[in-house]
Amino acid sequence: MQQTIDAMNRRKVSDIDCPADAFGHERLVTTVAEFCDRWNTGVRNLTDDAKEISGRLALCVQVYRQTDEAARAHFEGIVQRTTGEDPAAE
C-alpha cells in the first residue's frame, strides 16, 4: 500500500497534460485541464484515505502483537508452575 501512496505522491495526474497546441482546439484544452485538475483532486483524496487505512492497519498489527505476547506470557506461566493451585481454575 505504501508503494502505491509513494507513487501517487511522485506523479500527479496533472503531469499528463501536454502543450495546448497538441489538442488543436482551445475548448478541448480547457476541458482536459479541468478534467486533470478534478481527477488529481480525487486521486489525492484516495491517497489520503489510503494513508489513513495504512496507519490504522499498522496500529492493529501492533495491538495484535502485544495481545499475542501477553497471552503467550500468561500461558507460559501456567505451564511452568509446578506447585500451588491450578491457575486454569481461576
Secondary structure as the mmCIF struct_conf table of DSSP 4:
data_model
#
loop_
_struct_conf.conf_type_id
_struct_conf.id
_struct_conf.beg_label_comp_id
_struct_conf.beg_label_asym_id
_struct_conf.beg_label_seq_id
_struct_conf.end_label_comp_id
_struct_conf.end_label_asym_id
_struct_conf.end_label_seq_id
HELX_RH_AL_P HELX_RH_AL_P1 GLN A 2 ARG A 10
BEND BEND1 ARG A 11 ARG A 11
HELX_RH_3T_P HELX_RH_3T_P1 VAL A 13 ILE A 16
HELX_RH_3T_P HELX_RH_3T_P2 ALA A 20 ALA A 22
TURN_TY1_P TURN_TY1_P1 PHE A 23 PHE A 23
BEND BEND2 GLY A 24 GLY A 24
HELX_RH_AL_P HELX_RH_AL_P2 GLU A 26 GLN A 80
BEND BEND3 THR A 83 GLU A 85
HELX_RH_3T_P HELX_RH_3T_P3 PRO A 87 ALA A 89
#
